[in-house]
Amino acid sequence: MGTIDLTNVTNPTRARVGGNNASRSADFRKRMPSAARRSVYHRDQILWNIRDTPINPNQTEFSDDEEIARATRFIKDLALEMGADQVGIAEFDDRLRFTNGEDVGHKFVIVFAMRMRYDYMADIGPRSQDEVHRVYYQLDDLGVRLAHQIGAFGYSARMQPNGGDIPIIPFAWQAGLGELGKHGSLISPELGSSFRLCAVTTDMPLVVDGPQDYGIDEICTNCNICSRFCPADAIKDEKEANNGVVRWRVDTELCEPYFHQLFGCKICLMVCPFNARGSYKEQYKPTAKMIRDAKTAEGLMAIMEESTDLEYDRMEGPDFPEE
């Protein structure tokens, strides 16, 4: 496993959602398809406002470790029943809270993953943008319901969306859901790179899973697929120190323009060979052929533009048909 040393970790600063170029970000949002816009509205205007749970004054008390283990299994099973594909639990580490994230005094982080439709994600167009926000909406909705279930036990809980108080990927790693990939996202042995994450923080006593060795870091060290096909050359072959941690890191300054042009991009996630090892083996085969034919990032972009009939550098907001 790529051992991540947190000895010198410092609280990260949350990046501006949508990037630092305000004009380009505005054009990016205007170009969003209608389904994606509705998902964003629902998340931002509805679910965010109910992400903290009312707390039952009749608290359920746990007398021993066995009772805590049963409660932990109940919460995990509940998350899976609600639609999560994977779930794990990490101990809350306040050093990983965003500098402007609120300290709510929670002790545990329940992290859950939900798969994306790989064929939708892989077309790098408006349909892929709809898919990302569809999954984020479902994750946040699940997180709110799970937090409220914890509130019924008599404990505080808060749904932590993408953009909440904490960076979810470090806690997902600590919860055993996967390992950090060279492309800067978590890689799951089951879901590859085609999934999204959400979390719930709580003070309810739970059993921690801890990070797992899946051999992913070693493979990423020797694989250059994501860095080779990144059109921005934003993925480097060497780890870097950031916030006191040496890890894989994407150069966001280089990535951001392509993120805006390519409907949120995701090329690095699309080409990741771990998709072929998990649930998406058959769906990944056309991508593998495209990679072989393309040979370079420029070749891949040319194939995608031809196959989708999209002008990726057009930012003024084309009129998309209703889904």
PyMOL commands that set and color helices and strands:
alter all, ss='L'
color gray80, all
select helices_A, chain A and resi 22-30+34-50+65-81+94-96+118-121+126-152+168-174+216-222+225-229+252-261+267-271+273-276+281-294+297-308
alter helices_A, ss='H'
color red, helices_A
select strands_A, chain A and resi 86-91+108-115+157-160+179-180+186-187+195-202+240-242+245-247
alter strands_A, ss='S'
color yellow, strands_A
deselect
rebuild
show_as cartoon
